[in-house]
Amino acid sequence: MTTHSINIPDALRCAACGALLIDGYYFIHGRRERYCARCIRERDRCDVCSAPLGDRYWTLHDGRRLCETCHATAIYDPSVAQQLFNETVAAIVAQLGMALRVGVDFRLVDAPTLAAVRAQDKPPQPGEAPALGLYQRHGRLRVIYMLYGLPKLLFRTVVAHEYAHAWQGENCPLLNDHDLIEGFAEWVAYHHLGYLGSHKAAAAMRESNHPYRPLLERMLALEAQIGPAGVLEYMRRAGVR
């Protein structure tokens, strides 16, 4: 008697535990994988994408854990990070004309270091999400700090957001409207994703439940009225009122 193994497509199995998805399944926003109810309920989560961790995951020296998908493109090497940072800035300048008169330095750091830098500006608030990147200016020193271990596309998206803050520091230094400040930074990141051809990731920004999404929508509505160059001029004028 011979036996034949049955190949079950991955789409019919939980991406974390491998169990057959008999009683339905769950998605994580921005991910294609499917997960069973038990893994959604009981498994620890990836510190980047929040997906349930499978048997293969990576623990970084600062305690963060990354799933296999996030680890596959994560940026750990400072030299690779610097190159991606430079490429991202060059792309923003080419696409939107947002060159800086005074450059901005770049630092790749771990989670405790980024949290400490962030705390220099303001104490952490209860329930506040950990930062992925941060622009900081102290006197003549201007630095963008980025968290190491972010997947490549997320890394570039966060760099674009923080670079927008550096641009704001030069072009609208008196601006204190939080919604306008963060909405513009999201707008720059959104356009950078389009420049890279990452249209699904750009669309996800408009479908997420992130608190900055309405701010992005407001900037896109403004762009529809006055165009990208008009948005930049609007920001300049808003910052000198």
C-alpha positions in Angstrom: 0.0 0.0 0.0 1.3 3.4 -0.9 0.5 6.7 0.9 0.3 10.1 -0.7 1.0 13.3 1.2 -1.4 16.1 0.7 0.2 19.5 -0.1 -1.8 22.2 1.6 -1.3 25.6 0.2 0.3 28.1 2.6 -2.8 30.4 2.2 -4.8 27.7 4.0 -2.5 27.6 7.0 -1.8 30.0 9.8 1.4 31.9 9.0 2.6 31.6 12.6 1.8 28.1 13.8 1.0 26.3 10.5 -2.4 25.1 11.6 -5.1 24.7 9.0 -7.4 27.7 8.9 -10.7 25.8 9.5 -12.6 28.3 11.6 -11.7 31.5 9.8 -8.6 33.7 9.8 -7.3 37.2 10.5 -5.1 39.6 8.6 -2.6 42.2 9.9 -2.9 45.6 8.2 -0.4 45.8 5.4 0.4 42.1 5.4 -0.9 39.3 3.1 -0.4 36.4 5.6 -3.3 34.8 7.4 -3.4 33.9 11.1 -5.6 31.7 13.3 -7.6 33.2 16.2 -5.3 31.5 18.7 -2.1 33.0 17.4 -3.8 36.4 17.2 -4.9 36.1 20.8 -1.9 34.4 22.4 1.3 34.9 20.5 3.8 37.6 21.1 4.0 40.2 18.3 6.7 41.5 16.0 7.9 44.9 17.2 7.7 46.3 13.7 4.6 45.1 12.0 2.7 43.6 15.0 2.2 40.2 13.3 2.2 37.2 15.6 5.6 35.7 15.8 6.2 32.3 14.3 8.9 29.8 15.4 11.5 31.8 13.4 12.1 35.3 14.7 15.0 37.5 15.6 15.7 39.2 18.9 17.8 42.4 18.7 20.2 43.5 21.4 17.8 46.1 22.7 15.1 43.5 23.2 13.0 44.1 20.1 11.8 41.1 18.2 11.3 40.9 14.5 9.3 38.5 12.4 10.9 36.7 9.5 9.4 39.0 6.9 10.6 42.2 8.6 14.0 40.8 9.3 14.5 39.9 5.6 14.9 43.6 4.6 15.8 45.1 8.0 18.6 47.7 8.0 21.3 46.8 10.6 24.5 48.0 8.9 25.3 51.8 9.5 27.0 52.1 6.1 23.9 50.7 4.3 21.7 52.9 6.4 23.8 56.0 5.5 23.6 55.1 1.8 19.8 54.7 2.0 19.5 57.9 3.9 21.5 59.8 1.2 19.4 58.2 -1.6 16.2 59.1 0.2 17.2 62.8 0.7 18.4 63.0 -3.0 15.1 61.6 -4.2 13.1 64.1 -2.1 15.1 67.0 -3.5 14.7 65.7 -7.0 11.0 65.2 -6.7 9.9 68.1 -4.5 12.8 70.5 -4.7 13.2 70.4 -0.9 17.0 71.1 -0.7 18.4 72.3 2.6 20.8 75.3 2.9 22.4 73.7 5.9 22.7 69.9 5.8 21.5 67.5 8.4 23.6 64.7 10.0 22.4 61.1 10.3 22.7 58.6 13.2 21.6 55.0 13.3 20.8 54.1 16.9 19.1 51.5 19.1 15.8 51.9 20.9 17.1 53.1 24.3 19.3 55.7 22.6 16.4 57.0 20.5 14.1 57.1 23.5 16.8 59.1 25.5 17.2 61.6 22.7 13.4 62.0 22.4 13.1 62.6 26.1 15.5 65.6 25.8 12.8 67.5 24.0 9.8 66.2 26.0 9.2 63.6 28.7 7.5 60.4 27.5 3.7 60.3 27.7 1.8 57.3 29.0 0.8 55.0 26.2 3.0 56.9 23.7 4.2 54.7 20.8 8.0 54.3 20.6 9.7 56.5 18.0 11.0 55.1 14.8 12.9 58.2 13.9 13.5 61.7 15.2 14.8 65.1 13.9 16.5 67.2 16.5 18.2 70.6 16.4 20.4 71.9 19.1 22.0 75.2 18.1 24.0 74.6 14.9 23.7 70.8 15.2 20.9 69.2 13.2 20.5 65.4 13.3 18.1 62.8 12.1 18.2 59.8 14.3 16.8 56.5 12.9 16.1 53.2 14.7 18.2 50.3 13.5 16.4 47.2 12.4 13.6 48.8 10.4 12.6 47.1 7.1 14.0 49.0 4.1 10.8 50.6 2.9 9.7 51.6 6.3 13.2 53.0 6.9 12.9 55.2 3.8 9.4 56.3 4.7 10.5 57.4 8.2 13.6 59.2 6.8 11.3 61.1 4.5 9.0 62.1 7.3 11.9 63.3 9.5 13.7 65.1 6.6 10.4 67.1 6.2 10.8 68.3 9.8 14.4 69.4 9.0 13.1 71.3 6.0 10.4 72.9 8.2 13.2 74.0 10.6 14.8 76.0 7.8 11.7 77.2 5.9 9.0 77.7 8.5 10.8 77.9 11.8 8.0 79.7 13.6 5.3 77.1 12.7 3.7 75.7 15.8 0.6 74.1 14.4 1.0 70.4 15.3 -1.5 69.1 12.7 0.1 71.1 9.9 3.7 70.1 11.0 2.9 66.4 11.1 0.5 66.4 8.1 3.2 67.9 5.9 5.8 65.4 7.1 3.3 62.6 6.2 2.7 64.2 2.8 6.4 64.2 2.0 6.6 60.5 3.0 3.6 59.7 0.9 5.1 61.3 -2.2 8.4 59.6 -1.6 6.7 56.2 -1.7 5.1 57.2 -5.0 8.5 58.2 -6.3 9.8 54.8 -5.4 6.9 53.1 -7.2 5.6 51.7 -3.9 2.0 52.6 -4.6 0.5 49.9 -2.4 2.5 51.2 0.6 1.3 54.8 -0.3 -2.3 53.6 -0.5 -1.9 51.9 2.9 -1.1 55.3 4.4 -4.5 56.4 3.4 -6.2 53.3 4.7 -4.6 53.0 8.1 -6.0 53.9 11.5 -2.9 55.9 12.3 -3.7 59.3 14.0 -1.7 61.1 11.3 -3.9 59.8 8.4 -6.5 62.6 8.7 -3.6 65.1 8.7 -2.2 63.5 5.5 -5.7 63.7 3.9 -5.9 67.4 4.7 -2.5 68.0 3.0 -3.6 66.0 -0.1 -6.7 68.0 -0.3 -4.6 71.2 -0.2 -2.3 69.8 -2.9 -5.3 69.2 -5.1 -6.2 72.9 -4.9 -2.7 74.5 -5.2 -0.3 71.8 -6.4 2.9 70.5 -4.8 4.8 73.7 -5.3 1.9 75.6 -3.8 2.0 73.3 -0.7 5.6 74.2 -0.1 4.9 77.9 -0.4 1.9 77.5 1.9 4.2 76.0 4.5 6.7 78.8 4.2 4.0 81.5 4.7 2.4 79.6 7.6 5.8 79.5 9.4 6.4 83.2 9.3 3.0 84.5 10.4 
